């Protein structure tokens, strides 16, 4: 087999392309990065609104609690660096305890 794209200089590009600059691509990346934060905030707002609607609609509270706990576990496992996962998991458990106490559940 010949040399792979990965073994070439410039992150897999042929050598003549590795030296080229692409201002339009750099501008596009900058635009995407600039819009990513507001989109994430909008996604969280949408999630919060969806949870509120589900609670108001009389959704099964046991299913809702299970879904939220699974979402928390999956989020920590998939998106928190491994070395921070135990600390974050414990913090979430403490926060849940605090919030349940504040609502006089426990």
Backbone as CSV, one residue per row, in Angstrom:
resi,resn,N_x,N_y,N_z,CA_x,CA_y,CA_z,C_x,C_y,C_z
1,UNK,0.840,-1.177,0.000,0.000,0.000,0.000,0.884,1.239,0.000
2,UNK,0.429,2.282,-0.662,1.171,3.540,-0.703,0.974,4.306,0.581
3,UNK,1.518,5.505,0.588,1.356,6.291,1.815,-0.098,6.745,1.930
4,UNK,-0.601,6.717,3.155,-1.988,7.109,3.386,-2.064,8.617,3.534
5,UNK,-3.268,9.119,3.466,-3.452,10.552,3.669,-2.979,10.965,5.052
6,UNK,-3.197,10.078,6.031,-2.809,10.408,7.398,-1.302,10.539,7.553
7,UNK,-0.519,9.870,6.682,0.934,9.923,6.833,1.550,11.109,6.115
8,UNK,0.742,11.853,5.386,1.257,13.013,4.653,1.327,14.227,5.545
9,UNK,2.235,15.156,5.253,2.286,16.387,6.054,1.029,17.212,5.841
10,UNK,0.707,18.034,6.801,-0.440,18.940,6.670,-1.757,18.269,6.956
11,UNK,-1.770,17.310,7.884,-3.001,16.646,8.307,-3.708,15.927,7.184
12,UNK,-2.972,15.251,6.366,-3.587,14.411,5.361,-3.771,15.061,4.012
13,UNK,-3.477,16.350,3.883,-3.599,17.005,2.605,-2.338,16.752,1.780
14,UNK,-2.470,16.730,0.468,-1.263,16.658,-0.359,-0.374,17.850,-0.032
15,UNK,0.960,17.692,-0.124,1.868,18.761,0.302,1.569,20.123,-0.300
16,UNK,1.153,20.204,-1.563,0.899,21.526,-2.143,-0.319,22.202,-1.525
17,UNK,-1.286,21.423,-1.016,-2.467,22.014,-0.388,-2.215,22.372,1.066
18,UNK,-1.268,21.694,1.707,-1.011,21.952,3.121,-0.549,23.385,3.350
19,UNK,0.064,23.993,2.349,0.572,25.355,2.497,-0.455,26.420,2.115
20,UNK,-1.566,26.022,1.531,-2.567,26.994,1.097,-3.385,27.487,2.274
21,UNK,-3.829,28.704,2.167,-4.708,29.276,3.181,-6.110,29.390,2.568
22,UNK,-7.105,29.185,3.386,-8.487,29.218,2.931,-9.272,30.194,3.799
23,UNK,-9.189,31.492,3.486,-9.867,32.483,4.343,-11.374,32.278,4.407
24,UNK,-11.987,31.821,3.341,-13.440,31.614,3.376,-13.797,30.521,4.369
25,UNK,-12.989,29.472,4.425,-13.232,28.386,5.375,-13.005,28.883,6.797
26,UNK,-11.941,29.659,6.998,-11.687,30.212,8.327,-12.829,31.116,8.766
27,UNK,-13.368,31.915,7.856,-14.504,32.783,8.182,-15.734,31.959,8.540
28,UNK,-15.968,30.888,7.789,-17.108,30.018,8.063,-16.975,29.384,9.440
29,UNK,-15.771,28.907,9.773,-15.537,28.319,11.095,-15.804,29.351,12.183
30,UNK,-15.339,30.566,11.991,-15.564,31.629,12.976,-17.058,31.901,13.154
31,UNK,-17.812,31.891,12.049,-19.253,32.120,12.133,-19.943,30.996,12.890
32,UNK,-19.541,29.752,12.620,-20.136,28.603,13.305,-19.836,28.669,14.797
33,UNK,-18.585,28.977,15.135,-18.229,29.084,16.549,-18.998,30.204,17.235
34,UNK,-19.219,31.304,16.540,-19.942,32.436,17.122,-21.408,32.105,17.369
35,UNK,-21.987,31.241,16.542,-23.397,30.900,16.710,-23.598,29.678,17.593
36,UNK,-22.540,28.930,17.893,-22.686,27.699,18.672,-23.184,27.981,20.086
37,UNK,-22.653,28.991,20.744,-23.051,29.277,22.124,-24.529,29.637,22.221
38,UNK,-25.045,30.565,21.389,-26.483,30.860,21.473,-27.349,29.651,21.141
39,UNK,-26.926,28.811,20.195,-27.713,27.620,19.866,-27.766,26.666,21.038
40,UNK,-26.642,26.528,21.761,-26.627,25.662,22.937,-27.578,26.205,23.996
41,UNK,-27.567,27.520,24.188,-28.482,28.129,25.157,-29.924,27.900,24.727
42,UNK,-30.197,28.032,23.428,-31.547,27.798,22.926,-31.954,26.347,23.133
43,UNK,-31.017,25.418,22.954,-31.316,23.999,23.161,-31.671,23.747,24.624
44,UNK,-30.925,24.357,25.533,-31.230,24.188,26.958,-32.562,24.830,27.321
45,UNK,-32.842,25.987,26.738,-34.151,26.615,26.971,-35.267,25.709,26.470
46,UNK,-35.061,25.119,25.306,-36.054,24.204,24.744,-36.252,22.974,25.607
47,UNK,-35.147,22.446,26.138,-35.236,21.288,27.023,-36.026,21.639,28.280
48,UNK,-35.698,22.772,28.881,-36.410,23.200,30.090,-37.903,23.398,29.803
49,UNK,-38.205,23.993,28.674,-39.613,24.206,28.309,-40.321,22.872,28.084
50,UNK,-39.627,21.940,27.444,-40.211,20.612,27.216,-40.493,19.880,28.518
51,UNK,-39.578,19.975,29.459,-39.786,19.340,30.767,-40.973,19.979,31.472
52,UNK,-41.055,21.300,31.424,-42.181,21.998,32.047,-43.501,21.568,31.422
53,UNK,-43.539,21.495,30.080,-44.769,21.053,29.395,-45.140,19.635,29.792
54,UNK,-44.138,18.750,29.868,-44.408,17.355,30.233,-44.980,17.268,31.648
55,UNK,-44.433,18.053,32.567,-44.939,18.035,33.936,-46.370,18.564,34.008
56,UNK,-46.638,19.623,33.252,-47.992,20.208,33.261,-49.013,19.308,32.576
57,UNK,-48.556,18.473,31.669,-49.483,17.631,30.908,-49.879,16.368,31.659
58,UNK,-49.303,16.174,32.831,-49.657,14.999,33.606,-48.883,13.753,33.199
59,UNK,-47.719,13.921,32.614,-46.886,12.774,32.247,-46.593,11.933,33.479
60,UNK,-46.362,10.659,33.259,-46.050,9.726,34.335,-44.827,10.222,35.110
61,UNK,-44.989,10.564,36.384,-43.861,11.123,37.142,-42.723,10.127,37.332
62,UNK,-43.036,8.841,37.392,-41.983,7.833,37.552,-41.154,7.715,36.277
63,UNK,-41.826,7.739,35.152,-41.116,7.691,33.867,-40.280,8.960,33.676
64,UNK,-40.843,10.097,34.065,-40.137,11.365,33.930,-38.884,11.372,34.794
65,UNK,-39.007,10.949,36.046,-37.848,10.904,36.939,-36.790,9.953,36.387
66,UNK,-37.205,8.802,35.911,-36.260,7.838,35.337,-35.559,8.391,34.107
67,UNK,-36.300,9.064,33.263,-35.733,9.664,32.062,-34.706,10.731,32.413
68,UNK,-35.017,11.570,33.375,-34.091,12.636,33.770,-32.821,12.072,34.405
69,UNK,-32.974,11.047,35.256,-31.797,10.432,35.865,-30.923,9.788,34.787
70,UNK,-31.532,9.091,33.848,-30.755,8.484,32.762,-30.074,9.544,31.913
71,UNK,-30.750,10.663,31.655,-30.144,11.751,30.882,-28.924,12.324,31.610
72,UNK,-29.021,12.455,32.920,-27.888,12.954,33.698,-26.723,11.979,33.609
73,UNK,-27.000,10.697,33.822,-25.935,9.688,33.778,-25.287,9.633,32.399
74,UNK,-26.088,9.651,31.354,-25.550,9.588,29.992,-24.746,10.841,29.659
75,UNK,-25.202,11.994,30.124,-24.481,13.248,29.880,-23.111,13.216,30.544
76,UNK,-23.068,12.797,31.794,-21.789,12.732,32.501,-20.861,11.731,31.823
77,UNK,-21.380,10.552,31.490,-20.554,9.512,30.877,-20.022,9.926,29.515
78,UNK,-20.824,10.639,28.743,-20.435,10.958,27.366,-19.730,12.297,27.204
79,UNK,-19.962,13.236,28.105,-19.475,14.592,27.845,-18.565,15.196,28.915
80,UNK,-18.401,14.520,30.034,-17.499,15.005,31.077,-16.217,14.183,30.987
81,UNK,-15.067,14.840,31.036,-13.807,14.081,30.986,-13.770,13.005,32.077
82,UNK,-13.231,11.844,31.737,-13.237,10.677,32.633,-12.689,10.989,34.019
83,UNK,-11.634,11.788,34.081,-11.030,12.069,35.378,-11.917,12.942,36.261
84,UNK,-12.893,13.626,35.676,-13.800,14.484,36.445,-15.140,13.815,36.731
85,UNK,-15.415,12.695,36.084,-16.724,12.059,36.221,-17.101,11.706,37.656
86,UNK,-16.200,11.095,38.463,-16.610,10.778,39.843,-16.996,12.017,40.645
87,UNK,-16.211,13.077,40.529,-16.499,14.306,41.265,-17.829,14.920,40.826
88,UNK,-18.063,14.959,39.519,-19.305,15.543,39.008,-20.497,14.681,39.407
89,UNK,-20.340,13.364,39.329,-21.437,12.472,39.708,-21.831,12.681,41.171
90,UNK,-20.842,12.782,42.042,-21.140,13.029,43.461,-21.782,14.394,43.667
91,UNK,-21.321,15.387,42.939,-21.914,16.720,43.051,-23.380,16.696,42.617
92,UNK,-23.695,15.932,41.584,-25.083,15.827,41.118,-25.949,15.148,42.181
93,UNK,-25.420,14.102,42.802,-26.174,13.418,43.861,-26.426,14.376,45.023
94,UNK,-25.408,15.137,45.400,-25.570,16.116,46.482,-26.588,17.190,46.108
95,UNK,-26.540,17.648,44.858,-27.494,18.656,44.403,-28.913,18.107,44.421
96,UNK,-29.084,16.867,43.978,-30.412,16.250,44.005,-30.919,16.160,45.442
97,UNK,-30.064,15.748,46.357,-30.452,15.668,47.766,-30.867,17.043,48.287
98,UNK,-30.061,18.053,47.952,-30.371,19.419,48.381,-31.720,19.879,47.843
99,UNK,-31.986,19.639,46.556,-33.229,20.097,45.955,-34.434,19.338,46.505
100,UNK,-34.282,18.017,46.737,-35.386,17.247,47.327,-35.675,17.717,48.756
101,UNK,-34.618,18.078,49.484,-34.806,18.616,50.834,-35.526,19.961,50.775
102,UNK,-35.153,20.796,49.822,-35.780,22.118,49.681,-37.267,22.001,49.351
103,UNK,-37.648,20.906,48.703,-39.060,20.686,48.354,-39.755,19.815,49.422
104,UNK,-39.095,19.623,50.555,-39.643,18.827,51.671,-40.031,17.405,51.265
105,UNK,-39.249,16.842,50.342,-39.491,15.460,49.922,-38.739,14.490,50.837
106,UNK,-37.558,14.905,51.259,-36.762,14.073,52.163,-36.332,14.888,53.368
